[in-house]
Amino acid sequence: MKSVARTETDLLTNIPNNIIENILGCLPLRDVVRTSILSREWRYNWASCPDIVFDFWFDQMFLGGHQLEPLVYQILKRHEGPLLKFVLQVPDLKSNPDIDEWVRLLPNNTLQELTLHVSRGEAHRLSSYLLSFQHLRNLRLYNCVFDPLPGFKGFSKLVNLELQRVVLVPESFTPFIASCPAVERLRLIHCTSFDCLELTGPKLKYFEFNGVFKSVSFKNCPVLKDIKLTFSSMEFKRGNFFSLDLVKSLSCLPALEDLQLQAYALEDLVEHEAPNRLPVSLNTLKNLHLSDMYFEKIQESSCAICFIRSCPNLQRLNITAFTFDVVDAVADFLRSQTSSESLAHLKTVKMQLFSGIEAEMEFVKYLLASATALEEMAITPHTGSIADGGESILNELKQYPRASPSAEIFSPRASEIPSSGSNNGSKHV
């Protein structure tokens, strides 16, 4: 028995350091610390772990009745070697001076990923020491105040920047993002409102925004491919040419392929009846998702069709409806629309929260009559509005003429998820 125990201890002792580091890097902090009981040589291995993560699981499984502050302080004080990742995302964390002390204990010459999530109370004003982490590749801040000092030269290696509920100074943010030339992903969620949001990103590929801006300008964004815009207020549109300015800004992006946008952001594209196309086109756009589409609003429906017509290379269209009232004028307008050659490349259409009202049906009829290359149309019914799972809707859609003879129309069942490569769980026509 002693021989067996000695052999197992020798095996643990003789594991190469790089393998130990890989093992520890795959474990949550709670389990990393527990490895100290495996052998004498492993007692302090946890102190050189490259990732330190204080998150929900750490709070639930390890913290227990202990106070967070002394634990974080002791772990950081005892840490040895390069630290690559630090995450502070425990529930109920409030702004306090300890956060700045912990940040000062982080090695600014090795840290590549930093997440600070202040989950309760007022926003935490970040210490200027944060600006010294020149090796950062991933930075995520939640409920903080972030105002880089004048003259700050930016994070030259930063690839991913996510700011949520962060207080920003718009005049400072524009030069800051311009001084981070390696950023590929940028998320601004419920941050300070912008009069004009100016973005410069030679490597920016993905941009997500949820909040308010009156205008947006993309400068030197040659590879920006995917944009998701959600507006938390409609006040920004009043009294200006917001929609047309937005479309003009988007049309200047040479690599834009994917766009998600709330339909009501397009309402002021035209004053009355929509023209066939806009004065500018989104020639590179392939995937479009219009959310919160109110089919009882004629202005919104006409602007949506006008916008879709202005995307001549569109391949996939996703519409999420938000409709309750029946408005005859909207159905009459959609019924009057003639098929459009601009939808010649459209292959896939998804209609979500479909209620089956006349305006929605006329919109689908227009798409079927225009999309000569259509391969599939998925109609997901609104379960609160349709009792038969969409059977009656499919029966009516079956009668509509289709420009594409190979177009397949089906209704996924809300309660079932089809397996990969199978049609189970869907009703096809």
C-alpha positions, 0 to 999 in steps of 0.5 A: 500500500505504501508503495502504491501511494508513493508511486501515485505521488511520484506521478503527480510530482513528475508531471511537467509544469506546462501540463500542470498549467494546462490542467489548472487552466481548465478548472474553476478557481475553487478546484484549482485551490483544492489541488493543493492537497494532492501532494506536497509539490502541488501545495502552491501550484494554484498560486501560479494559475494563469487565470483567476475567476471570481464568478457566480460559481465561485460565489455559490460553491466556494465563498459560502459565508466567507467575505469576498474582500480578504479572499480576493486580496490574499489570492492576488497577494500570493499569486506568482508568475504570469497572470493572463486572465482576471474576472470579478463577476460575483453577485451583489458586488458593489462599488468599493475602494477594494476593487481599485486595490485588487486592480493594482495587484494585477500584473500590468505586463502580462494581463490579457483579459479583464472583466469587472462586473459591479452588479449593484448600486452606483457605477464604480469609477475606475482608477486610471491604473487600468490604463496601464494594462497595455497587453489587454486583448479582452476588456469587459466592464459593467456598471462602471465609469470609464473616462480615459485621461487626455493623451491616453494612447489606447490599448494597442492589442485590444481585440474585444471590448464590451461595455455595459451600463458604463458611463462614458464621456462621448467626446473622450470615447471617440478618440479612445476607440480610434486609439485601439486599432486592433479591436475586432468586436465592440459591444456598447449596451445601455451606456451613455447616450450619444449625439453623434457616435463616431467609430474608427476601426480598421479591424472592426468586424462586429458591432453591437449597440443597445441604447441611443444615438442621434447619428452614427459615423463609420470611419475606416471600417473596411472589414466591418461585417456584422452590425446589431442595432437596438434602440432603447428609446424612440425619442432620437428620431424626432425632428431629424433625418435619422433613418436616411442618415443611418442608411447612408452611413451603413451603405458606406461600409464595403464589407457589411453582410449582416444587419439586425435592426428594429423596424421602427428605426426606418419609419422616417425614411419616407414621408408618405408612400415609399418609393421603389428604392432608396437613393442609396443601396446596401449592395453588400448586405446578405442577411437582414433581421428586422425586429419589432415589425408592426404590421398595423403601421402603414408607414413602417410596412412601406419603409420596410419594403423600401429598405428591403428593395434597397438590398439587391444582394439580400439572401436571408431575411428574418422578420420578427413581428409585433402585431396585434391590431388589424388595419385594412389600409396596411393590407391594401397598401401591401396588396398594391405592391408589384413584384420586385426584381431586387429580391432575385437573390433571396433564398431564405425567409423567416417570419417569427411571431406570425399572427396570420393577420391580413397585412402579414399574409399580404407581405408574405404574398409579396415576398413569394411573388418576388423571390425567384431564387427562394428555397425556404420560408419558415413561418413560426406562429405566435402561440398566443394568437394561433390555436391550431399551430399554424395549420390554417395559415399554411393551407392558405399560403399553399394557394399563393403563387410562388416565383420560385418553383422550388420554394418550400414553406414550413411552420416549425412547431414551437414545442419541438426542435427538429434534429439536425438533418431532419424535418421532424417537428415541422409542417411542410408545404 
